[in-house]
Amino acid sequence: MIPGYRSRRLKVLFLPTHNDIARRTERRAPLKRLFFTAVLIALLLPFVLTYAQGRHADPEMEALLPTTLGGIALTIESQAGPDLATKSAALDKFLAGLGKTAEDFTLASAYSRAALRAEVGAWRVKGADTKLLLPGFKTAVQASSTTPLAQADEVLAGHTVLRIGDPGQLTRGSIYVIVRGDTLLFVQTPDRALAEEAMEKLLN
């Protein structure tokens, strides 16, 4: 999903060859395993190197994010736009609409490897027009979904935020977002109580 834009979550589509389809025999199982093993090795190596070096491009942005949510400790990371391993046409269009490039973009995320149904994030576009950030973000999120997403203003932690997506429209839950200066602060979760807690920690 666009907001978190976490490159380690990559989907691999297995496309069988013409011969695989024609045979449809038990040989397909080992072929698939071999294919996925090769892909996983290719994908995991760069991430191991990335973790060894650390992902902390913007400590100031990281400091905006909560360290715990729902009583669970969060892992906090940040990356500069040019360092993102995964490219996104929606993100590129979002930046172009602001007259910016990946050089002006930084993201930070707070998440748990445990069973926490929430992720907190921040997108910063250095020097961006504050008035254009939210419309551009809404367009980027919609572009990443094949379903028309509902939008509504809601009050969380005493602040009016925009909710993108009704329950069930987005796999990882609704996105609650607010703009502060040249930065978008958001949480994605199907749990409103977690959204409330996240916004309270982000804004207060």
C-alpha positions in Angstrom: 0.0 0.0 0.0 1.2 3.4 -0.9 1.3 5.1 2.5 3.6 2.8 4.2 5.6 2.2 1.0 7.7 -0.4 2.7 9.8 -2.1 0.1 10.1 -5.4 2.0 6.5 -6.2 1.2 6.8 -7.3 -2.3 4.4 -9.5 -4.2 5.8 -12.1 -6.6 3.6 -13.3 -9.4 4.4 -16.8 -10.6 3.6 -17.1 -14.3 3.8 -20.8 -15.4 5.2 -21.5 -18.8 3.2 -22.9 -21.7 4.6 -26.4 -21.1 3.7 -26.2 -17.4 0.1 -25.4 -18.3 -0.1 -28.2 -20.9 1.4 -30.9 -18.6 -0.4 -30.0 -15.3 1.5 -32.8 -13.6 3.1 -33.2 -10.2 6.3 -31.7 -11.6 4.8 -28.2 -11.2 5.2 -28.3 -7.4 9.0 -28.6 -7.4 9.3 -26.1 -10.3 7.3 -23.6 -8.3 9.4 -24.1 -5.1 12.6 -23.7 -7.1 11.3 -20.5 -8.7 10.2 -18.9 -5.4 13.5 -20.0 -3.7 15.5 -18.3 -6.4 13.4 -15.1 -6.2 13.5 -15.0 -2.4 17.3 -15.3 -2.4 17.5 -12.4 -4.9 15.1 -10.2 -2.9 16.4 -10.9 0.6 20.1 -10.2 0.0 19.7 -6.5 -0.6 17.4 -6.2 2.4 19.9 -7.9 4.6 22.5 -5.4 3.5 20.0 -2.5 4.0 19.3 -3.6 7.6 23.0 -3.9 8.3 23.5 -0.3 7.3 20.3 0.8 9.0 17.3 2.8 7.7 17.5 6.1 9.5 17.7 8.7 6.9 15.7 11.3 8.9 15.9 11.0 12.7 13.9 14.2 13.0 11.0 12.6 11.2 11.3 9.4 13.2 10.9 11.4 16.4 7.4 12.4 15.3 6.2 8.8 15.4 5.0 6.9 18.4 7.3 4.3 19.9 4.4 2.2 21.2 0.9 1.5 20.1 -1.7 -0.6 21.8 1.0 -1.5 24.4 3.3 -2.9 21.7 6.7 -1.6 20.9 7.2 -0.3 17.4 10.1 -0.5 15.0 10.8 3.0 13.5 12.6 3.6 10.2 13.0 6.4 7.7 14.2 6.5 4.1 15.0 9.3 1.6 13.2 9.2 -1.7 16.2 8.3 -3.9 17.0 5.3 -1.6 13.6 3.6 -2.0 14.1 0.2 -3.6 10.5 0.0 -4.9 9.3 2.5 -7.4 5.7 3.7 -7.6 4.0 5.5 -10.5 1.4 6.9 -8.0 4.2 8.3 -5.8 6.0 9.8 -8.8 2.8 11.5 -10.0 2.1 12.8 -6.4 5.5 14.4 -6.3 5.3 15.8 -9.8 1.9 17.4 -8.9 3.8 19.3 -6.2 6.6 20.3 -8.5 8.9 18.1 -6.6 11.0 14.9 -7.2 12.2 12.0 -5.1 15.1 14.2 -4.0 12.6 16.3 -2.0 10.8 13.3 -0.5 11.4 11.4 2.8 9.2 8.9 4.6 9.2 7.4 8.1 7.2 4.5 9.4 6.4 2.9 12.7 5.2 -0.7 12.7 5.4 -3.9 14.7 6.5 -7.3 13.6 4.0 -8.7 16.1 0.3 -9.0 15.5 -0.6 -5.3 15.6 -3.2 -4.2 13.1 -1.9 -0.7 12.6 1.0 1.2 10.9 1.9 4.8 11.5 3.7 6.9 9.0 4.9 10.3 7.8 5.6 11.6 4.3 7.6 14.8 4.0 8.0 16.8 0.8 10.5 19.5 1.5 9.1 22.9 0.6 5.8 21.6 -0.7 2.7 23.8 -0.8 0.7 22.7 2.3 -2.6 23.2 0.5 -1.6 20.7 -2.2 -0.4 17.9 0.0 -3.7 16.4 1.1 -5.4 16.5 -2.4 -2.3 14.9 -3.9 -2.1 12.2 -1.2 -5.8 11.4 -1.7 -5.2 11.0 -5.4 -2.1 8.8 -4.8 -4.0 6.5 -2.4 -6.9 6.2 -4.8 -4.6 5.4 -7.7 -3.3 2.4 -5.7 -6.8 1.0 -5.3 -9.1 -0.6 -7.8 -12.1 0.3 -5.7 -13.5 3.9 -5.4 -12.6 4.8 -1.8 -14.9 6.7 0.5 -13.6 9.8 2.2 -14.9 11.6 5.3 -13.7 14.1 8.0 -13.5 12.6 11.5 -12.4 13.9 14.8 -9.6 11.9 16.5 -7.7 13.0 19.6 -9.4 16.4 19.3 -8.3 17.0 15.7 -10.1 16.9 12.5 -8.5 14.3 10.2 -9.4 12.8 6.8 -10.4 9.2 6.7 -9.8 7.4 3.4 -11.6 4.1 3.0 -14.7 2.7 4.6 -14.4 -0.5 6.7 -13.5 -3.3 4.3 -12.4 -1.1 1.4 -8.7 -1.3 2.1 -7.0 -4.6 3.1 -5.1 -3.1 6.0 -7.9 -0.8 7.2 -8.8 2.9 6.8 -6.2 5.6 6.5 -6.5 8.6 8.8 -4.3 11.5 7.7 -3.6 15.1 8.6 -1.2 17.7 7.3 1.3 19.6 9.3 3.5 22.0 7.3 5.2 20.1 4.5 4.5 16.7 6.2 1.6 14.3 6.0 1.0 12.3 9.2 -1.2 9.2 9.0 -2.2 5.9 10.5 -3.7 2.9 8.7 -5.7 0.5 10.8 -9.1 -1.2 10.9 -9.2 -0.4 14.7 -10.6 3.1 15.5 -9.2 2.9 19.0 -5.7 2.4 17.7 -6.2 5.2 15.2 -7.3 7.5 18.1 -4.2 6.5 20.1 -1.9 7.0 17.2 -3.2 10.5 16.4 -3.0 11.5 20.0 0.7 10.6 20.1 1.4 12.2 16.7 -0.3 15.5 17.4 -0.2 16.1 21.1 
